[in-house]
Amino acid sequence: MSIESDIDNISLEAKRDAAPLSVLPTAAKNAALEAMADALLAAEPAILEANRRDILTAEDKGIPKSLADRLALDKAKIAKMADSVRAIAKLPDPVGRIIDEKKRPNGLWIRKVGVPIGVILIIYESRPNVTADCMALCLKSGNSVILKGGSEALNSNEAIFSAMKAAALAHAVPPGAFGLVRSSDRSAVQRLLGMTGRIDLVIPRGGEGLIRDVAEHSKIPVIKHYKGVCHVFVDAKADLRKAEAIVVNAKTQNPAVCNAMETLLVHEAVADRFLPVIADALRRKKVEIRGDEATRALVGDAKAATEADWSDEYLDLILAVRVVKDLRAAMEHIRRYGSQHSDAIVTEDKASAEAFTSGVDSACVFVNCSTRFNDGGEFGMGAEMGISTDKLHARGPMGLEELTTYKYIVVGDGQVRS
């Protein structure tokens, strides 16, 4: 079968079964999700073998270590995938929820009700767990999903998809609910991005290059985040022990993800006390510091930061550090160089915290905690479809509610408009 025929069949099935899927009872969806979690665990040997083949192929191609880390699976990661699916099963069903309702003076009852978006296309790189998360989230939110993973994870995605889909079909889920594009040919993506009559929304997950390419070529609405240039600002009235723990976690807990801190901003009033201490803590974690002149005066082994460093998403153990005059200067830096993803302030001053949260226009703004919490699982969503830095229609971690839209249901008793 040609790429074109395969994609046509997948998209037709997805569109056809979007309607029955949208009204599938909550109990049926939850039973299917539990079965899908069981299937992941049962298929563990097959998934690990498929992942081993992917890793060997990736190593032969010399892919970067950060990419290899995202690709690799083990028993613990598969168990975590299954746990995420079960967590989604336990969440309230967003389909049919009453968002708002009111009675008009003429007696009309108007209800705003959550409904599925329809058919969602996910284009993603590297992480095989995205396959499981997206299948589970789309099923619970009543959407058909078409998955187009990267060539580096082709075998892993296939093994996960096959196990989960077989389990779902045994629990009354229509077959078009899940589609996997197995081709690694770029023409497959181009064809998918032109299917305006069959696909309702595109969500790309991956590097900035992938997301920009999808946004540029898609004829379908795209929810995107280009990159995560995340900041932590240590205020003059910060608890410096608290700040040290937050900074180390935000940078080193998993540096290869979009919610890891890339730039540290330090108020000049505490720089001489804080920077030598945090530099020593980061040094123990093998973090390379690239600083401005004030930072390098206090941290002897810091490299000189260039203009490009302030807007770079390293996804590595590299950190840009700048000493700023005050809160206003910190917010100006974030506005100029940030990506509206995740930004944090460490302060014990309520007024500073409120000024930061109101003045920083990012998808998630944190006070006295790590940027690493910008995550669907940490927000109680079970998992996430991605983290959006768009403003329409979803922003931040995209869970079940963000995968629905709404319609108005108006109930009357014979009223006519005069």
VEXLO-340215 format. One line per field, with one value per residue (C-alpha): residue number from 0; residue in one letter; x, y, z. Coordinates in pm, 1 decimal, decimal comma. Example, Ala and Ser with C-alpha at 12.3 -4.5 7.8 and 13.67 -1.06 7.14 Angstrom:
REM residues 2
i = [0; 1]
aa = [A; S]
c1 = [1230,0; 1367,0]
c2 = [-450,0; -106,0]
c3 = [780,0; 714,0]
REM end
This chain:
REM residues 418
i = [0; 1; 2; 3; 4; 5; 6; 7; 8; 9; 10; 11; 12; 13; 14; 15; 16; 17; 18; 19; 20; 21; 22; 23; 24; 25; 26; 27; 28; 29; 30; 31; 32; 33; 34; 35; 36; 37; 38; 39; 40; 41; 42; 43; 44; 45; 46; 47; 48; 49; 50; 51; 52; 53; 54; 55; 56; 57; 58; 59; 60; 61; 62; 63; 64; 65; 66; 67; 68; 69; 70; 71; 72; 73; 74; 75; 76; 77; 78; 79; 80; 81; 82; 83; 84; 85; 86; 87; 88; 89; 90; 91; 92; 93; 94; 95; 96; 97; 98; 99; 100; 101; 102; 103; 104; 105; 106; 107; 108; 109; 110; 111; 112; 113; 114; 115; 116; 117; 118; 119; 120; 121; 122; 123; 124; 125; 126; 127; 128; 129; 130; 131; 132; 133; 134; 135; 136; 137; 138; 139; 140; 141; 142; 143; 144; 145; 146; 147; 148; 149; 150; 151; 152; 153; 154; 155; 156; 157; 158; 159; 160; 161; 162; 163; 164; 165; 166; 167; 168; 169; 170; 171; 172; 173; 174; 175; 176; 177; 178; 179; 180; 181; 182; 183; 184; 185; 186; 187; 188; 189; 190; 191; 192; 193; 194; 195; 196; 197; 198; 199; 200; 201; 202; 203; 204; 205; 206; 207; 208; 209; 210; 211; 212; 213; 214; 215; 216; 217; 218; 219; 220; 221; 222; 223; 224; 225; 226; 227; 228; 229; 230; 231; 232; 233; 234; 235; 236; 237; 238; 239; 240; 241; 242; 243; 244; 245; 246; 247; 248; 249; 250; 251; 252; 253; 254; 255; 256; 257; 258; 259; 260; 261; 262; 263; 264; 265; 266; 267; 268; 269; 270; 271; 272; 273; 274; 275; 276; 277; 278; 279; 280; 281; 282; 283; 284; 285; 286; 287; 288; 289; 290; 291; 292; 293; 294; 295; 296; 297; 298; 299; 300; 301; 302; 303; 304; 305; 306; 307; 308; 309; 310; 311; 312; 313; 314; 315; 316; 317; 318; 319; 320; 321; 322; 323; 324; 325; 326; 327; 328; 329; 330; 331; 332; 333; 334; 335; 336; 337; 338; 339; 340; 341; 342; 343; 344; 345; 346; 347; 348; 349; 350; 351; 352; 353; 354; 355; 356; 357; 358; 359; 360; 361; 362; 363; 364; 365; 366; 367; 368; 369; 370; 371; 372; 373; 374; 375; 376; 377; 378; 379; 380; 381; 382; 383; 384; 385; 386; 387; 388; 389; 390; 391; 392; 393; 394; 395; 396; 397; 398; 399; 400; 401; 402; 403; 404; 405; 406; 407; 408; 409; 410; 411; 412; 413; 414; 415; 416; 417]
aa = [M; S; I; E; S; D; I; D; N; I; S; L; E; A; K; R; D; A; A; P; L; S; V; L; P; T; A; A; K; N; A; A; L; E; A; M; A; D; A; L; L; A; A; E; P; A; I; L; E; A; N; R; R; D; I; L; T; A; E; D; K; G; I; P; K; S; L; A; D; R; L; A; L; D; K; A; K; I; A; K; M; A; D; S; V; R; A; I; A; K; L; P; D; P; V; G; R; I; I; D; E; K; K; R; P; N; G; L; W; I; R; K; V; G; V; P; I; G; V; I; L; I; I; Y; E; S; R; P; N; V; T; A; D; C; M; A; L; C; L; K; S; G; N; S; V; I; L; K; G; G; S; E; A; L; N; S; N; E; A; I; F; S; A; M; K; A; A; A; L; A; H; A; V; P; P; G; A; F; G; L; V; R; S; S; D; R; S; A; V; Q; R; L; L; G; M; T; G; R; I; D; L; V; I; P; R; G; G; E; G; L; I; R; D; V; A; E; H; S; K; I; P; V; I; K; H; Y; K; G; V; C; H; V; F; V; D; A; K; A; D; L; R; K; A; E; A; I; V; V; N; A; K; T; Q; N; P; A; V; C; N; A; M; E; T; L; L; V; H; E; A; V; A; D; R; F; L; P; V; I; A; D; A; L; R; R; K; K; V; E; I; R; G; D; E; A; T; R; A; L; V; G; D; A; K; A; A; T; E; A; D; W; S; D; E; Y; L; D; L; I; L; A; V; R; V; V; K; D; L; R; A; A; M; E; H; I; R; R; Y; G; S; Q; H; S; D; A; I; V; T; E; D; K; A; S; A; E; A; F; T; S; G; V; D; S; A; C; V; F; V; N; C; S; T; R; F; N; D; G; G; E; F; G; M; G; A; E; M; G; I; S; T; D; K; L; H; A; R; G; P; M; G; L; E; E; L; T; T; Y; K; Y; I; V; V; G; D; G; Q; V; R; S]
c1 = [0,0; 131,7; 192,3; -96,0; -338,8; -234,7; -282,4; -614,5; -743,6; -625,0; -776,2; -1105,5; -1141,0; -1054,6; -1317,4; -1578,0; -1537,6; -1506,4; -1885,3; -1943,9; -1635,1; -1766,8; -2068,7; -1894,8; -2004,4; -1756,2; -1766,8; -1672,2; -1382,6; -1254,5; -1275,4; -1082,0; -816,3; -765,5; -730,7; -480,7; -269,3; -273,4; -174,9; 129,1; 258,3; 183,5; 367,4; 673,6; 916,1; 803,0; 821,7; 1171,8; 1294,4; 1149,8; 1312,1; 1646,6; 1631,9; 1553,4; 1844,3; 2089,2; 1977,4; 2004,6; 2355,9; 2463,8; 2343,8; 2534,2; 2240,4; 2307,8; 2301,8; 2005,5; 1800,3; 1909,9; 1804,3; 1455,7; 1428,3; 1532,9; 1272,3; 1307,9; 1072,6; 1023,3; 928,3; 677,6; 525,6; 503,0; 328,1; 72,0; 24,5; -43,6; -310,0; -479,8; -461,1; -640,7; -911,1; -975,9; -1014,0; -1356,7; -1483,9; -1455,1; -1715,5; -2061,5; -1942,7; -2144,2; -1903,4; -2169,8; -2547,9; -2800,2; -3168,8; -3265,2; -3558,0; -3758,7; -3730,1; -3459,6; -3205,7; -2859,3; -2589,9; -2226,2; -2119,5; -1779,5; -1746,2; -1453,9; -1253,2; -1286,7; -972,0; -633,8; -300,6; 6,9; 348,0; 626,5; 990,0; 1190,9; 981,1; 783,5; 579,4; 404,6; 229,2; 70,5; -10,9; -179,4; -383,3; -512,9; -585,2; -762,8; -977,3; -1090,6; -1162,8; -1357,8; -1120,2; -986,8; -608,4; -362,4; -5,4; 302,0; 612,0; 973,9; 1170,8; 1409,4; 1128,5; 945,0; 963,7; 891,2; 587,3; 453,9; 485,1; 311,4; 41,0; -41,0; -73,9; -293,4; -516,1; -589,8; -693,5; -917,0; -1095,0; -1192,8; -1386,9; -1620,7; -1385,0; -1431,8; -1123,0; -1080,8; -1018,0; -646,5; -431,6; -54,4; 134,3; 418,6; 603,1; 910,7; 883,2; 850,5; 579,6; 353,0; 362,0; 297,4; -6,7; -146,2; -105,3; -329,4; -626,0; -849,7; -1172,1; -1064,3; -827,0; -936,3; -619,3; -244,5; -19,5; 353,7; 580,9; 954,0; 1228,8; 1184,9; 1268,5; 988,9; 731,3; 816,0; 806,4; 462,1; 325,4; 457,2; 312,6; -10,3; -347,9; -499,8; -491,1; -171,6; -109,4; 259,2; 544,9; 861,6; 1102,4; 1138,3; 1374,2; 1281,8; 1406,0; 1444,6; 1481,1; 1633,3; 1494,5; 1663,0; 1430,4; 1471,5; 1537,8; 1877,0; 1866,7; 1529,1; 1666,1; 1962,0; 1739,0; 1501,9; 1780,7; 1961,6; 1638,7; 1520,9; 1850,8; 1970,3; 1674,9; 1625,3; 1811,0; 1692,8; 1329,1; 1144,4; 1061,4; 1421,7; 1572,1; 1805,2; 1876,5; 1929,0; 1869,3; 2002,7; 1923,5; 2243,0; 2168,4; 2222,4; 2458,2; 2778,1; 2625,1; 2429,3; 2635,4; 2947,0; 2723,9; 2502,8; 2803,9; 2961,6; 2636,4; 2599,8; 2967,4; 2909,1; 2635,6; 2878,7; 2689,4; 2877,0; 2802,7; 2801,1; 2772,6; 2768,8; 3055,9; 2910,4; 2864,5; 3218,8; 3356,8; 3200,5; 3236,1; 3590,7; 3540,0; 3228,2; 3258,3; 3157,0; 2794,4; 2720,4; 2402,5; 2285,5; 2310,1; 2021,4; 1772,7; 1925,9; 1743,2; 2040,8; 1858,4; 2190,3; 2398,0; 2468,8; 2326,6; 2325,6; 2352,1; 2293,0; 2299,3; 2012,1; 1947,7; 1597,6; 1266,6; 1180,5; 1508,9; 1446,5; 1101,3; 1237,2; 1498,7; 1232,2; 1009,4; 1298,5; 1458,3; 1199,8; 967,8; 655,9; 691,0; 789,0; 936,2; 985,2; 1062,5; 1213,9; 1115,1; 969,7; 818,0; 449,8; 447,7; 739,2; 572,3; 247,1; 428,6; 616,0; 310,0; 108,5; 391,4; 542,9; 332,6; 420,6; 207,3; 312,7; 454,6; 591,8; 658,4; 910,0; 909,8; 1086,8; 993,4; 1004,4; 650,6; 510,7; 389,1; 48,2; 117,0; 233,4; -78,6; -302,6; -391,7; -264,2; -50,6; -31,4; -58,3; 213,6; 279,1; 134,9; 280,9; -0,3; -286,9; -562,9; -723,4; -501,8; -205,6; 30,7; -0,1; -270,3; -481,0; -832,4; -1017,5; -775,7; -858,1; -1221,9; -1409,7; -1773,2; -2115,6; -2424,1; -2743,6; -3048,5; -3373,1; -3701,3; -4077,2; -4207,3; -4035,2; -3995,7; -3792,4; -3985,0]
c2 = [0,0; 347,3; 616,8; 817,7; 526,4; 436,2; 792,8; 826,9; 510,3; 613,3; 961,4; 833,0; 581,1; 848,5; 1085,4; 809,6; 689,4; 1032,2; 1052,6; 719,9; 780,1; 1119,4; 957,5; 649,6; 615,8; 706,8; 354,9; 203,7; 445,3; 378,2; -0,3; 31,0; 245,8; -6,0; -281,6; -67,2; -22,9; -399,5; -454,0; -230,1; -437,1; -765,6; -645,4; -532,0; -788,6; -701,9; -327,4; -350,6; -560,2; -311,1; -27,3; -208,6; -220,8; 149,3; 235,9; 26,9; 200,9; 540,6; 465,0; 362,6; 702,8; 880,2; 1064,3; 1302,2; 1162,0; 1383,2; 1227,7; 875,8; 937,3; 1041,5; 736,4; 471,7; 265,1; 31,1; -160,0; 138,2; 366,2; 115,1; 80,4; 459,9; 469,2; 218,6; 419,4; 732,5; 550,4; 433,5; 786,9; 918,2; 654,5; 787,7; 1150,9; 1308,9; 1276,7; 1619,0; 1526,5; 1647,2; 1854,0; 2168,9; 2459,4; 2722,1; 2746,9; 3023,3; 3098,3; 3395,9; 3629,0; 3471,5; 3127,9; 2980,8; 2757,5; 2798,7; 2544,4; 2551,0; 2186,4; 2024,9; 1824,1; 1654,1; 1844,6; 1557,0; 1420,8; 1518,9; 1464,1; 1429,2; 1466,3; 1385,7; 1290,3; 1049,5; 976,9; 650,7; 728,6; 999,7; 718,4; 583,3; 923,7; 1052,8; 737,8; 748,1; 1121,5; 1120,4; 820,5; 972,8; 1308,4; 1140,1; 1229,1; 1011,8; 1038,4; 994,0; 940,1; 1022,1; 945,9; 997,9; 741,4; 694,6; 536,6; 350,0; 2,6; 120,7; 320,4; 26,6; -213,2; 25,6; 118,9; -240,6; -357,7; -66,9; -61,4; -434,7; -393,3; -96,0; -265,9; -548,2; -291,0; -137,1; 136,4; 191,9; 97,9; 444,2; 590,3; 517,3; 546,6; 511,3; 636,0; 389,2; 563,3; 775,5; 955,1; 1336,5; 1332,1; 1159,3; 1463,5; 1702,1; 1502,3; 1488,9; 1864,3; 1931,1; 1722,4; 2009,0; 1814,3; 1517,6; 1645,9; 1918,8; 1997,7; 1933,9; 1913,0; 1885,3; 1761,9; 1788,0; 2033,5; 2389,7; 2294,1; 2037,0; 2269,5; 2562,0; 2335,7; 2201,4; 2549,4; 2681,9; 2407,1; 2308,7; 2408,1; 2284,6; 2478,0; 2401,6; 2421,6; 2473,8; 2567,2; 2652,7; 2613,5; 2638,1; 2919,2; 2904,1; 3138,0; 3138,9; 3481,6; 3493,0; 3808,0; 4031,0; 3887,1; 3522,9; 3245,3; 3149,4; 2788,5; 2750,7; 2918,7; 2681,4; 2373,5; 2518,2; 2623,2; 2289,8; 2101,1; 2324,9; 2284,4; 1931,5; 1705,7; 1649,0; 1906,1; 1766,0; 1875,9; 2195,5; 2296,2; 2284,8; 2620,6; 2768,8; 3110,2; 3210,5; 3574,8; 3697,6; 4025,7; 4227,9; 4265,0; 3890,6; 3803,3; 3808,7; 3569,3; 3345,3; 3303,5; 3139,7; 2894,4; 2803,2; 2781,7; 2526,2; 2323,6; 2332,2; 2247,5; 1925,4; 1844,7; 1915,8; 2224,1; 2469,4; 2832,9; 3110,0; 3444,3; 3817,8; 4031,3; 4056,5; 3680,0; 3608,3; 3841,8; 3615,5; 3277,1; 3237,7; 2947,5; 3088,0; 3135,6; 3463,4; 3461,4; 3583,3; 3756,9; 3422,9; 3252,4; 3456,0; 3304,6; 2958,1; 2640,0; 2424,1; 2105,6; 2020,9; 2087,4; 2446,2; 2750,9; 3119,6; 3345,0; 3721,0; 3959,9; 4209,9; 4538,5; 4460,2; 4282,1; 4513,4; 4431,1; 4059,6; 4084,5; 4292,1; 4024,3; 3752,5; 3952,8; 4009,0; 3665,0; 3422,1; 3189,2; 3231,2; 2875,9; 2847,9; 3119,6; 3130,6; 3375,6; 3284,8; 3543,7; 3581,7; 3917,4; 3892,5; 4215,6; 4097,9; 3763,3; 3930,3; 4174,7; 3885,8; 3666,1; 3951,4; 4098,8; 3783,5; 3665,2; 3295,4; 2983,9; 2891,3; 3129,1; 2982,3; 3123,5; 2945,0; 2619,2; 2460,6; 2516,7; 2137,4; 2126,6; 2249,8; 1903,5; 1743,3; 1465,1; 1711,9; 1921,9; 1621,4; 1564,9; 1205,5; 1290,6; 1566,4; 1606,3; 1869,1; 2212,5; 2494,9; 2844,9; 2955,9; 3163,2; 3004,3; 2776,4; 2606,3; 2725,4; 2533,3; 2157,1; 2012,1; 1754,6; 1626,5; 1956,8; 2119,8; 1844,3; 1947,2; 2244,8; 2328,9; 2379,6; 2560,2; 2369,0; 2592,8; 2450,0; 2632,4; 2576,5; 2721,6; 3060,8; 3256,7; 3571,2; 3892,8]
c3 = [0,0; -88,2; 174,0; 29,6; 46,0; 400,2; 524,0; 341,3; 508,6; 855,6; 829,1; 685,9; 969,0; 1226,8; 1088,4; 1055,4; 1413,2; 1576,3; 1608,6; 1790,9; 2000,9; 2111,7; 2278,7; 2419,5; 2785,0; 3054,6; 3199,9; 2863,7; 2821,0; 3171,4; 3125,2; 2799,9; 2966,6; 3246,6; 2985,8; 2791,8; 3106,4; 3164,6; 2801,0; 2837,3; 3127,1; 2950,0; 2639,5; 2835,1; 2679,2; 2325,2; 2394,4; 2542,5; 2249,9; 2002,1; 2195,1; 2192,5; 1811,8; 1796,3; 2025,1; 1821,9; 1504,2; 1671,6; 1798,3; 1449,4; 1326,7; 1605,4; 1758,4; 2051,4; 2405,4; 2501,9; 2221,2; 2314,8; 2676,5; 2563,8; 2340,5; 2594,3; 2782,6; 3079,2; 3307,1; 3536,2; 3247,0; 3111,8; 3458,1; 3477,4; 3139,8; 3265,8; 3586,0; 3379,1; 3178,7; 3499,9; 3642,1; 3334,1; 3380,5; 3730,3; 3622,2; 3561,0; 3205,1; 3035,0; 2773,4; 2870,4; 3165,7; 3231,2; 3193,0; 3253,1; 3260,2; 3306,2; 3267,0; 3054,7; 3141,4; 2857,7; 3020,7; 2793,3; 2965,3; 2810,6; 2890,5; 2779,0; 2750,9; 2693,9; 2370,2; 2191,3; 1930,9; 1681,7; 1513,0; 1655,1; 1478,1; 1699,2; 1534,2; 1777,7; 1819,4; 2030,0; 2337,7; 2296,6; 2610,1; 2406,7; 2217,3; 2534,4; 2684,9; 2369,1; 2310,9; 2667,8; 2675,8; 2340,6; 2429,9; 2759,7; 2593,0; 2311,6; 2027,4; 1748,0; 1733,6; 1448,2; 1567,6; 1358,7; 1561,1; 1464,4; 1267,6; 1562,3; 1771,4; 1495,5; 1653,1; 2007,7; 1899,2; 1698,8; 1994,5; 2236,2; 1987,3; 1891,3; 2251,6; 2359,2; 2052,7; 2072,6; 2436,7; 2356,7; 2066,8; 2301,1; 2508,2; 2248,4; 2131,0; 1754,5; 1544,9; 1394,7; 1740,5; 1699,2; 1389,4; 1357,9; 1053,3; 1016,1; 732,8; 810,9; 476,4; 507,4; 242,1; 493,4; 722,0; 435,0; 325,8; 678,9; 728,5; 429,8; 546,6; 655,0; 611,7; 821,0; 1089,0; 1330,1; 1526,4; 1502,8; 1809,1; 1734,2; 2013,1; 1967,7; 1892,0; 1775,5; 1416,2; 1398,8; 1552,3; 1325,3; 1020,1; 1114,8; 1190,5; 860,8; 639,7; 815,8; 675,5; 1002,9; 1335,3; 1530,7; 1905,3; 1964,3; 2188,0; 2006,0; 2296,7; 2670,6; 2769,1; 3137,3; 3410,4; 3787,2; 3950,1; 4300,2; 4460,0; 4718,8; 4982,5; 4887,0; 5134,9; 4988,0; 5107,5; 4943,9; 4632,5; 4614,6; 4621,2; 4359,1; 4122,0; 4140,7; 4080,5; 3797,4; 3612,1; 3689,1; 3774,7; 3401,0; 3190,5; 2855,8; 2888,4; 2799,8; 3158,3; 3279,5; 3375,4; 3114,9; 3271,5; 3634,2; 3727,5; 4064,0; 4236,7; 4286,4; 4659,6; 4719,5; 4433,6; 4642,0; 4896,2; 4662,3; 4346,4; 4501,6; 4689,1; 4393,4; 4161,2; 4393,0; 4407,6; 4027,9; 3980,7; 4175,4; 3922,4; 3634,2; 3516,2; 3295,6; 3387,1; 3127,8; 3300,4; 3254,9; 3387,1; 3738,9; 3756,5; 3637,7; 3904,1; 4166,8; 3992,3; 3873,6; 3634,7; 3465,3; 3091,5; 2929,6; 2817,2; 2466,3; 2350,7; 2204,7; 2544,3; 2687,2; 2440,0; 2402,4; 2500,7; 2594,5; 2699,6; 2861,9; 3174,4; 3071,1; 3250,3; 3162,1; 3469,9; 3495,5; 3789,6; 3764,2; 3939,9; 4064,9; 4002,0; 3713,1; 3538,3; 3586,7; 3429,0; 3141,4; 3075,8; 3074,3; 2839,5; 2599,5; 2595,0; 2733,2; 2544,2; 2763,5; 2892,6; 3261,3; 3482,8; 3860,1; 4138,5; 4473,1; 4733,0; 5079,0; 4985,2; 4897,0; 4695,7; 4481,1; 4422,1; 4316,5; 4087,4; 3922,8; 3870,4; 3724,0; 3517,2; 3362,7; 3068,8; 3057,0; 3038,5; 3393,2; 3653,5; 3976,7; 4321,8; 4545,1; 4349,9; 4053,9; 3689,8; 3657,4; 3796,4; 3462,4; 3375,2; 3326,8; 3574,1; 3840,2; 3776,9; 3844,1; 3478,3; 3472,3; 3170,8; 2913,7; 2540,3; 2554,5; 2700,7; 2495,8; 2488,6; 2257,6; 2393,6; 2182,5; 2275,8; 2533,1; 2737,4; 2964,8; 3019,2; 2796,1; 2973,9; 2921,6; 2943,5; 2698,4; 2447,8; 2438,8; 2304,4; 2381,8; 2238,7; 2365,0; 2435,3; 2453,8; 2596,0; 2566,5; 2593,0; 2271,1; 2287,0; 1963,9; 1909,2; 1865,7]
REM end
